[in-house]
Amino acid sequence: MSIHSLIYPDANEASQACAVRVVQLLQQAVAAGPTSALAISGGTTPKLLFRELAKMRLEWDRVHLFWVDERCVPPTDPQSNYKLAKENFIDPVGFPSRNVHRVRAELEPEIAARSYADEIREFFGLGPNELPHFDVIHRGMGPDAHTASLFPGEPLINDLENLTAAVYVEKFRQWRVTLLPGVLLAARNTVMLVAGEDKAEPLRAVLHEPYDPLSYPAQIATYQGSNRVMWFLDEAAARLIR
């Protein structure tokens, strides 16, 4: 399987390189049109990415920010992906509020998912059965090879038509709202930021086992083709794929 991967000594350097690439892609998008659209993920490593992005020069008021997934908690909750981004990226950059398209995760999960899908349709001007084309989608991967909030065995991994869904994650006993695979695959560019020793075995499986996204959801990224997906890895995560 042909992939485009870059390996760095640690998570900090991988995050810095990923941030540089994200800004390059957004600059290209802004040069081609009035605005660009970036979808981000949450977690420990993305916090490093957000801090790097916040240091970089870009016409951020021409970037619209969306989320790949969100935990169904209020926006002030410590588990909120929005809160993480607000503190480490949105506030330091000074994003205009009109450019921030968060998941209304304080609502009932199904209502939050529908509301988020409606906002995406409105922003992109989508017709029936159309999918949005985000300029950049940033994603990571969990120790179980999940990506977005698509966990192993989740039937929605086969849904290539709808935009969003509410999913109940049994292992965390928590509802989440996530973008669905059709949206992830339609992105113009995807950056995968993966760091940590606990990612080594799942990363090996994702990149070298036969394509089976129901078992390894992060394999969705390998289906897009190496020209549209770049993997930013640290040494610990990459140790089994050399």
C-alpha positions in Angstrom: 0.0 0.0 0.0 1.5 3.3 -1.0 1.3 6.0 1.6 2.9 9.4 2.1 4.4 9.4 5.6 6.9 11.6 7.4 8.5 10.4 10.6 9.8 12.8 13.3 11.7 12.2 16.6 8.8 13.1 18.9 5.2 14.3 19.0 6.2 18.0 19.2 8.2 17.9 16.0 5.5 15.8 14.2 2.9 18.4 15.3 5.0 21.3 14.1 5.5 19.8 10.7 1.8 18.9 10.4 1.0 22.5 11.3 3.2 23.8 8.5 1.5 21.6 6.0 -2.0 22.6 7.2 -1.1 26.3 6.7 0.4 25.6 3.3 -2.8 23.9 2.2 -5.0 26.6 3.6 -2.9 29.3 1.9 -3.5 27.6 -1.4 -7.2 27.4 -0.8 -7.4 31.1 0.3 -5.5 32.1 -2.8 -8.0 30.2 -5.0 -11.2 31.6 -3.4 -12.6 33.9 -0.7 -12.6 31.4 2.1 -11.3 28.0 3.1 -12.6 25.2 5.3 -10.7 23.3 7.9 -12.0 20.4 10.1 -10.1 19.5 13.2 -10.1 16.7 15.7 -9.5 16.6 19.5 -7.1 14.8 21.8 -3.7 15.1 23.4 -1.6 15.3 20.2 -4.0 17.8 18.5 -3.4 20.2 21.5 0.3 20.4 20.3 -0.9 21.0 16.7 -3.3 23.8 17.8 -0.5 25.6 19.7 1.8 25.4 16.6 -1.0 26.6 14.3 -1.6 29.6 16.6 2.0 30.7 16.1 1.7 30.8 12.3 0.8 33.7 10.0 -2.3 33.3 7.9 -5.4 35.3 7.1 -7.3 33.3 9.7 -10.4 35.5 9.2 -10.7 33.7 5.8 -10.6 30.2 7.4 -13.8 28.6 8.6 -13.3 26.0 11.3 -15.3 22.8 11.7 -14.9 19.7 13.9 -14.4 16.1 12.7 -16.2 14.9 15.9 -17.3 16.0 19.3 -18.2 14.5 22.6 -21.7 15.2 23.7 -20.9 17.6 26.5 -21.3 21.3 27.0 -18.7 23.6 25.4 -17.3 24.4 28.8 -16.7 20.8 29.7 -13.0 19.7 30.0 -13.8 16.8 27.6 -15.1 19.2 24.9 -13.0 19.2 21.7 -14.4 22.7 21.1 -13.0 23.9 24.5 -9.6 22.4 23.7 -9.5 24.2 20.3 -10.9 27.5 21.8 -8.2 27.7 24.5 -5.2 26.7 22.3 -6.1 27.9 18.8 -9.3 29.9 18.4 -8.7 32.5 21.1 -4.9 32.9 20.5 -5.6 33.4 16.7 -8.7 35.6 17.2 -11.0 33.7 15.0 -14.2 35.7 14.2 -17.1 33.9 15.8 -18.9 33.7 12.5 -16.1 31.5 11.2 -16.4 28.9 14.0 -18.9 26.2 13.3 -18.9 24.0 16.4 -21.1 21.0 17.1 -23.9 22.0 19.5 -23.1 19.1 21.6 -25.0 20.3 24.6 -28.2 19.4 22.7 -29.6 15.9 22.4 -27.2 13.8 20.3 -29.5 13.2 17.3 -30.5 16.9 17.3 -26.9 18.0 17.6 -25.9 15.8 14.6 -28.8 17.1 12.4 -28.1 20.7 13.4 -24.4 20.2 12.5 -25.2 18.6 9.2 -27.6 21.5 8.3 -24.8 24.0 9.1 -22.4 22.2 6.8 -24.9 22.1 4.0 -25.6 25.8 4.4 -21.9 26.8 4.4 -21.0 24.6 1.4 -24.3 25.3 -0.5 -25.0 21.6 -0.9 -27.8 20.2 -2.9 -29.5 16.9 -2.2 -27.0 14.0 -1.9 -24.0 16.2 -2.3 -21.0 15.9 0.0 -18.8 18.8 1.2 -15.2 19.2 0.1 -13.2 20.4 3.0 -9.9 22.0 2.0 -8.2 20.2 4.9 -9.4 17.6 7.4 -7.1 16.9 10.3 -7.5 13.5 11.9 -5.7 11.2 14.4 -6.0 7.6 15.3 -6.7 5.9 18.7 -5.0 2.8 20.1 -7.9 0.7 18.8 -7.4 2.2 15.3 -10.5 4.4 15.5 -10.6 7.7 13.8 -13.1 10.5 14.1 -15.6 8.9 16.4 -15.8 5.8 14.2 -14.8 2.8 16.3 -14.2 -0.8 15.3 -17.4 -2.5 14.5 -19.4 0.7 14.0 -21.9 0.0 11.1 -21.8 3.7 10.1 -18.3 3.0 8.7 -20.2 1.8 5.6 -22.2 5.0 5.3 -20.8 7.0 2.4 -23.9 9.2 1.8 -24.8 11.0 5.0 -22.8 13.9 6.5 -23.0 13.4 10.3 -24.4 11.0 12.9 -24.8 10.6 16.6 -22.9 7.5 17.8 -22.9 5.8 21.2 -19.4 4.7 22.1 -19.9 1.8 24.5 -16.3 1.6 25.8 -16.6 5.2 27.0 -20.4 5.1 27.7 -20.7 8.3 25.9 -22.6 9.8 23.0 -20.6 11.6 20.3 -21.3 13.4 17.0 -19.0 12.5 14.1 -18.5 13.2 10.4 -19.2 10.1 8.4 -16.8 8.4 6.0 -18.3 9.9 2.8 -17.3 13.4 4.1 -13.9 12.2 5.2 -13.2 10.7 1.8 -14.4 13.8 0.0 -11.8 16.1 1.6 -9.4 17.7 -0.8 -6.6 17.1 1.6 -6.2 15.0 4.8 -3.5 15.2 7.4 -3.2 12.3 9.8 -1.2 13.1 13.0 -0.4 10.0 15.0 2.0 9.9 17.9 2.8 7.6 20.8 4.0 4.0 21.6 0.4 2.8 22.0 -0.3 3.6 18.3 2.5 1.4 16.9 0.6 -1.8 16.5 -2.7 -0.3 15.3 -0.7 1.8 12.8 1.0 -1.3 11.5 -2.4 -3.0 11.1 -3.9 0.1 9.4 -1.1 0.4 6.8 -0.3 -3.3 6.2 -3.3 -5.5 6.9 -5.9 -6.0 4.1 -8.5 -3.2 3.8 -11.1 -3.8 6.5 -12.2 -0.5 7.9 -14.8 -2.2 10.1 -11.9 -3.6 12.0 -9.5 -0.7 11.5 -11.5 2.5 10.9 -8.4 4.6 10.3 -7.9 2.6 7.1 -10.5 5.0 5.6 -7.5 7.4 5.0 -5.6 4.8 3.0 -8.6 4.5 0.6 -8.2 8.1 -0.5 -4.8 7.6 -2.2 -1.4 8.9 -1.1 -1.7 12.1 -3.2 -4.4 13.5 -0.9 -3.4 12.1 2.5 -0.2 12.8 4.4 0.7 11.0 7.6 2.8 12.8 10.3 4.2 10.3 12.7 6.6 10.2 15.6 9.2 7.5 16.0 7.3 5.7 18.7 4.2 5.3 16.6 6.2 4.4 13.4 8.5 1.8 14.9 6.7 -1.2 13.4 6.3 0.2 9.8 9.9 0.8 8.9 
